[in-house]
Amino acid sequence: MNSAGTPLTKADLAIAHICSLWPEARGEFRAFSAKLGDNGFPFDLDFLVRCLAGVATGSVLLEGSFLRTPAETLQKGWARLQPALEHLVGVLRHEALVSSPRDLPTTTMLIPATVYLARQGGRFPSEAIRRRFIRWMFLAALWARYSGSAETKLQQDVALVANGDPDPVPELEAAILRERGRVVLEEGDLDRATVISAVAYLVRIVARHRNARDWFTGVHVYDRATGRSAGGERHHVFPKKILEQAGMTDTRRINAVANRVLLTRKPPLEIRKSSPADYLPHVHETQPDALRAQSVPLDPELWEPENFLDFLAARRGLLAEAANEFIASWLPPKGADPHSEQYVRELIASGESDALEFKSSLRWDLTEQRVNKTVELMTIKSVAGFLNNDGGTLLIGVGDDGEPLGLQRDFETLSKKPDRDGFELHLQQLFIRTFGEATASSFLTVNFHQIDGRNICQVTVEPSDHPVYVEQKGQQAAFWLRVGNATRSLPINEAVRHIQTRWSGR
């Protein structure tokens, strides 16, 4: 555009399109951005337009159907977007301890949550869902969910939150797990991580939650009351000059996250010239929790310049441990562990439902007193029914009346390993053959319990992010769905309608 050759983004063109239909839009966007800026979040117009597209159309793709969206729909979407984003900013500042977009590797991770809130009336439906969303946002930031094909992955996530599911977070997390293979941080992930890496952003947030203080003034690096950061100074635990004198010239090691801590201002000049062996004992004595809050090893031998590499390794381990504990802390509290014996007893007592089914055995036919593949197939159909709906729990070894029958007859049918390990291996292989390894590992969890001295197998099924079919030899693949307290195969027309409703846009 123009003689200077200024490049235009999709968002620029989208804003121009919006203003052609709604001339006051740009002014409203800027005024709202300035309002949020007073609270530390002056979102740019690109971000606001992506959010508006998601709220108004359920898609963040600024083309096609978006360009055909009438002004009235955009204005209604904007009216829903503003209170949702204001609420999210409040949650970020006072609960997540994120004071501004500068605390995040990208603001893209906030778009799905904004779209979700706007479609839920501007508030999270419950504390548990709010905490799960916060956890997911930190995971999305840590594992660079929106690096690479950012628009494609963002569209997938927005489609999940825009379909009306009151709790889409399990599916959002499953997408990260499928992409990355794990969500637990390891010590090696911090090796030579810079202060602008994704893990560095999380390290700083974790320090705030651990009530980190400036080592020399005692001031907290984050003011929870105002929701603002008081500390951005990144101090080298081992100053550069000390390391250079010790022969360390690897600047990536020197500047690594594991050698940096948060302070509210630059430390005294003498500290910047001192070995940690000289100044950390005083910090530890005068502020006992200051080192722990920022995951600094307390072994004085590691504070010696000649042990710098050992210090880095030890601190990387502590930082990873603190980060994993922090991520886990956002899981909503539960009255009973869903994998505990007490929880399973309560499930059995509640009886079968749309989210719970009992199976007397996996492969032993109690009527004909033999191994029967048809019995095994019934288990597969039940799991498929849960996958295609809202998930659920299957208890194997429990009769229809809730009596714990155990798995001993099933164990005895396994010639190589007639025990619980053999049963689990057989069950997992059955799931992998039927549903594929990705689905089996992402959405199915197997646990065992002793109920009244009998082994019970618990299969916890999360909702699948794609339609799941069951194939039988010589027959057409069937689509099974949990309906009430029964699992049934849907005719083609009903299956298509359910799929279009549940997975539209994914």
Residue pairs with C-beta under 8 A, 6 or more apart in sequence:
1 7
1 8
9 46
10 62
10 63
11 45
11 46
11 49
11 50
11 62
13 62
14 49
14 53
14 62
14 66
14 67
15 25
15 26
15 29
15 45
15 49
17 67
18 25
18 26
18 49
18 52
18 74
19 25
19 26
21 70
21 71
21 74
22 71
22 74
22 75
25 74
25 78
26 45
28 78
29 45
29 48
29 49
30 45
32 48
32 82
33 42
33 43
33 44
33 45
33 48
34 42
36 42
36 43
36 85
36 86
36 89
39 89
39 90
39 93
39 227
40 89
40 93
40 99
40 100
40 227
40 228
41 89
41 92
41 100
41 101
42 101
43 85
43 101
43 107
47 107
47 108
47 110
47 111
48 81
49 62
50 60
50 62
50 108
50 111
50 154
51 81
51 85
51 111
51 114
51 115
51 118
52 74
52 77
52 78
52 81
53 59
53 60
53 61
53 62
53 66
54 60
54 111
54 112
54 114
54 115
54 118
54 158
54 162
55 77
55 78
55 80
55 81
55 84
55 114
55 115
55 118
55 119
56 66
56 69
56 73
56 74
56 76
56 77
56 78
57 65
57 66
57 69
57 73
57 77
58 115
58 158
58 159
58 162
58 163
58 505
59 65
59 66
59 155
59 158
59 159
59 162
59 505
60 111
60 151
60 154
60 155
60 158
61 151
61 155
77 118
80 118
80 119
80 122
81 114
81 118
83 122
84 114
84 117
84 118
84 120
84 122
85 114
85 117
85 118
87 117
87 122
87 123
88 110
88 113
88 114
88 117
90 227
91 124
91 130
91 134
92 98
92 110
93 99
93 227
93 228
94 224
94 227
95 130
95 134
96 134
96 137
96 138
96 205
97 205
97 208
97 209
97 222
97 224
97 227
98 104
98 205
99 222
99 227
99 228
99 229
100 229
101 107
103 201
103 204
103 205
103 229
104 110
104 141
104 201
105 141
105 144
105 198
105 201
106 141
106 146
108 146
108 150
108 154
109 137
109 140
109 141
109 145
109 146
110 137
111 154
111 158
112 154
112 157
112 158
112 160
112 161
112 172
113 133
113 137
113 161
115 158
115 161
115 162
116 133
116 161
116 162
116 168
117 123
117 124
119 161
119 162
119 164
120 166
124 130
124 133
125 166
125 167
127 332
128 332
129 166
129 167
129 169
131 330
131 331
131 332
132 167
132 169
132 330
132 331
132 332
133 169
134 330
135 169
135 173
135 327
135 330
135 331
136 169
136 172
136 173
136 176
138 202
138 205
138 326
138 327
138 330
139 145
139 173
139 176
139 183
139 327
140 146
140 172
140 176
141 198
141 201
141 202
142 185
142 198
142 199
142 201
142 202
142 323
142 327
143 176
143 179
143 180
143 183
143 198
144 198
145 153
145 157
145 175
145 176
145 179
146 153
146 154
153 175
155 505
156 175
156 506
157 172
157 175
159 504
159 505
159 506
160 168
160 171
160 172
160 175
160 465
160 506
161 168
161 172
162 505
163 502
163 504
163 505
165 171
170 391
170 462
170 463
171 462
171 463
171 465
173 183
174 442
174 443
174 462
174 465
175 465
176 183
177 183
177 442
178 438
178 442
183 327
184 324
185 199
185 320
185 323
185 324
185 327
186 320
187 313
187 316
187 317
187 320
188 316
189 199
189 320
190 199
190 256
190 257
190 258
190 316
190 319
190 320
191 256
191 316
192 252
192 253
192 256
193 199
193 200
193 256
193 257
193 258
194 200
194 252
194 255
194 256
194 257
195 234
195 255
195 257
195 260
197 257
199 257
199 323
200 257
200 260
202 323
202 326
203 257
203 319
203 323
204 262
205 326
206 295
206 319
206 322
206 323
206 326
207 221
207 261
207 262
207 293
207 294
207 295
208 221
208 222
208 229
209 326
210 292
210 293
210 294
210 322
211 220
211 289
211 293
212 220
212 221
212 222
212 231
212 261
212 262
212 290
212 293
212 294
213 219
213 220
213 221
213 287
213 289
213 290
213 293
214 220
214 221
214 231
214 263
214 264
214 265
215 235
215 261
215 263
215 267
215 283
215 287
215 290
215 291
216 263
216 267
216 268
216 271
216 283
217 263
217 264
217 265
218 287
219 230
219 231
219 264
220 230
220 231
221 229
221 230
221 231
221 262
221 263
221 264
222 228
222 229
222 230
222 231
223 229
223 230
230 264
231 262
231 263
231 264
232 262
233 262
233 263
233 264
233 265
233 266
234 260
234 261
234 262
234 263
235 260
235 261
235 262
235 263
235 266
235 267
236 254
236 255
236 259
236 260
236 272
237 259
237 260
237 261
237 276
237 280
237 296
237 311
238 254
238 259
238 275
238 276
238 305
238 308
238 311
239 271
239 272
239 273
239 274
239 275
240 254
241 272
241 273
242 273
242 274
242 275
242 305
243 254
243 305
243 308
245 305
246 305
246 306
246 308
248 254
248 305
248 308
253 259
253 308
253 309
253 312
256 312
257 319
258 311
258 312
258 315
258 316
258 319
259 311
259 312
259 315
261 294
261 296
262 294
266 272
271 279
275 303
275 304
275 305
276 303
277 300
277 303
277 304
277 305
280 291
280 296
280 300
280 303
281 300
283 290
283 291
284 290
284 291
284 298
291 298
292 298
295 315
295 318
295 319
295 321
295 322
296 315
296 318
297 311
297 314
297 315
297 318
299 314
301 307
302 310
302 311
302 314
303 311
336 342
336 343
336 346
337 343
338 460
339 445
339 447
339 458
339 460
341 449
341 450
341 451
344 395
344 449
344 451
344 456
344 458
345 451
347 356
347 393
347 395
348 358
348 395
348 398
348 402
348 404
348 451
349 402
350 356
351 402
352 358
352 400
352 485
353 485
354 389
354 390
354 392
354 482
354 483
354 484
354 485
355 386
355 390
355 391
355 392
355 393
355 482
356 392
356 393
356 394
356 395
357 382
357 386
357 392
357 393
357 394
357 395
357 482
357 485
357 487
358 395
358 398
358 399
358 400
358 402
359 378
359 379
359 382
359 394
359 395
359 396
359 397
359 398
360 366
360 397
360 398
360 399
360 400
360 405
361 375
361 396
361 397
361 405
361 407
361 409
361 410
362 375
362 376
362 379
362 396
362 407
362 410
362 423
362 426
362 427
362 457
363 371
363 372
363 373
363 375
363 376
363 410
363 413
364 370
364 371
364 372
364 375
364 409
364 410
364 413
365 371
365 372
365 374
365 375
366 409
371 413
376 430
377 470
377 472
379 394
379 396
379 430
380 430
380 434
380 470
381 470
381 478
381 480
381 487
381 489
382 394
382 480
382 482
382 487
383 394
383 431
383 435
383 444
383 459
383 461
384 434
384 435
384 468
384 469
384 470
384 480
384 487
385 480
385 481
385 482
385 483
385 487
385 488
386 392
386 393
386 394
386 461
386 463
386 482
387 435
387 439
387 443
387 461
387 462
387 463
387 464
387 468
388 464
388 467
388 468
388 479
388 480
388 481
388 482
388 498
388 502
389 463
389 481
389 482
389 483
390 463
390 482
391 443
391 460
391 461
391 462
391 463
392 461
392 482
393 458
393 459
393 460
393 461
394 458
394 459
394 461
395 456
395 457
395 458
395 459
396 407
396 410
396 456
396 457
396 458
396 459
397 404
397 405
397 406
397 407
397 410
397 454
397 455
397 456
397 457
398 404
398 405
398 456
399 405
404 451
404 452
404 454
404 456
405 454
406 453
406 454
406 455
406 456
407 420
407 423
407 454
407 455
407 456
407 457
408 454
408 455
410 423
411 418
411 419
411 420
411 422
411 423
411 455
412 418
414 422
414 423
414 426
416 422
417 425
420 448
420 455
423 457
424 446
424 448
424 457
427 446
427 457
427 459
428 440
428 446
431 439
431 440
431 444
432 440
434 470
434 471
435 444
435 468
439 464
439 466
439 468
442 462
443 461
443 462
443 463
443 464
444 459
444 460
444 461
444 462
445 459
445 460
445 462
446 457
446 458
446 459
446 460
447 457
447 458
447 460
448 455
448 456
448 457
448 458
449 455
449 456
449 458
450 456
465 503
465 506
466 503
466 506
467 479
467 495
467 499
467 503
468 479
469 477
469 478
469 479
470 477
470 478
470 479
470 480
471 477
471 478
472 478
478 489
479 489
479 490
479 495
479 498
479 499
480 487
480 488
480 489
480 490
481 487
481 488
481 489
481 490
481 495
481 498
490 498
